[in-house]
Amino acid sequence: MNASKKITARIGMVDYINTAPIHETWKQSVVREEWEIVEAAPTRLNRKLANGELDLGFISSFEYGAHPEKYKILSGLSISANGPVGSVFLFSHVPLDQLDRAPVLLTSQSETSVGLVKLIFEEFNGVTPSYTFGDVTGEVGDEFKAILAIGDDALRLVAESTYLYQFDLGDIWKRETGLPFVFAVCAVREEFCFEHQEVLDEIHREFIRCRDEGKTALKEVCEITASRIPMPVSSCYEYLQGIEYDLGDLKQKALTTYFEFLIRRGDIVKNCLPLKIYSNLF
Ligand SMILES: C=C(O[C@@H]1C=C(C(=O)O)C=C[C@H]1O)C(=O)O
């Protein structure tokens, strides 16, 4: 028996349907008891990976930019979109340029989209709202002029929202920069990378396989997951067709551009560039 098979790995998976193509394929085809998948919202995964409760997994790209010394990014994996993403929205009662000093509620589940919405407000539109973090589901106080929601919450709000304006952040970023946007990366803690390289390589290969097979079987994946929102299978299909999981050159350029903006603002540290990409696939 291969000794590496006994090594436990704790792996973070965003518990939104945007990871379903990878996650559903994984559940159906990877039978390894020693590899534990932990499902949670991005900010919880960010915290768990940062403090060592996880070894690797999907985290907000912002988290990598804030603590690059802790991680490497696994090649070929991301949660990204080239234009409208369909699940990261600023819902607003007024146009963007009327939100200066206005109270805006930001989901506490996000780091990347929070960083992005601040760029959109402050750098691209010259307005600085007053931000509050919290839960964007259920009763949202009347005092908020706009809310930022991501993931499954955003998908539900799109259907029932009473806000006049719905700004898709992937769409705005693309129009401003001409680039796709990388919301999440799959990061591994440096010491896991160093100590358990063989296991890491095996997991990495499985993730890449699940990425490819999940995209090929997208219809079936939607049939399994659409009821979680709930949303029609056809809308789920349309949504997930727009979510991309690669980290090719253009995505790396996009991530670098996002980080450059954030570094200039002092939101993240400058040694997050150049990106540390881990690849030992073949
Ligand atoms: C596209 C999305 O990307 C998510 C956005 C994240 C963030 O803003 O920190 C983190 C992980 C991604 O799953 C989404 O949630 O809809």
The ligand as an SDF file (V2000), in Angstrom:
LIG
                    3D

 16 16  0  0  0  0  0  0  0  0999 V2000
  -18.6430   33.7580   -7.6720 C   0  0  0  0  0  0  0  0  0  0  0  0
  -18.6570   33.6860   -6.3840 C   0  0  0  0  0  0  0  0  0  0  0  0
  -17.4380   33.6330   -5.7870 O   0  0  0  0  0  0  0  0  0  0  0  0
  -17.2580   33.4970   -4.3880 C   0  0  0  0  0  0  0  0  0  0  0  0
  -16.8470   34.7540   -3.8020 C   0  0  0  0  0  0  0  0  0  0  0  0
  -15.9770   34.8060   -2.7460 C   0  0  0  0  0  0  0  0  0  0  0  0
  -15.6880   36.0940   -2.0370 C   0  0  0  0  0  0  0  0  0  0  0  0
  -16.2840   37.1170   -2.3980 O   0  0  0  0  0  0  0  0  0  0  0  0
  -14.8520   36.1070   -1.0990 O   0  0  0  0  0  0  0  0  0  0  0  0
  -15.3450   33.6230   -2.3190 C   0  0  0  0  0  0  0  0  0  0  0  0
  -15.5660   32.4330   -2.9420 C   0  0  0  0  0  0  0  0  0  0  0  0
  -16.3770   32.3110   -4.1530 C   0  0  0  0  0  0  0  0  0  0  0  0
  -17.1980   31.1940   -4.0750 O   0  0  0  0  0  0  0  0  0  0  0  0
  -19.9130   33.6430   -5.6150 C   0  0  0  0  0  0  0  0  0  0  0  0
  -19.9260   33.4260   -4.4170 O   0  0  0  0  0  0  0  0  0  0  0  0
  -20.9710   33.7930   -6.2100 O   0  0  0  0  0  0  0  0  0  0  0  0
  1  2  2  0
  2  3  1  0
  2 14  1  0
  3  4  1  0
  4  5  1  0
  4 12  1  0
  5  6  2  0
  6  7  1  0
  6 10  1  0
  7  8  2  0
  7  9  1  0
 10 11  2  0
 11 12  1  0
 12 13  1  0
 14 15  2  0
 14 16  1  0
M  END
$$$$
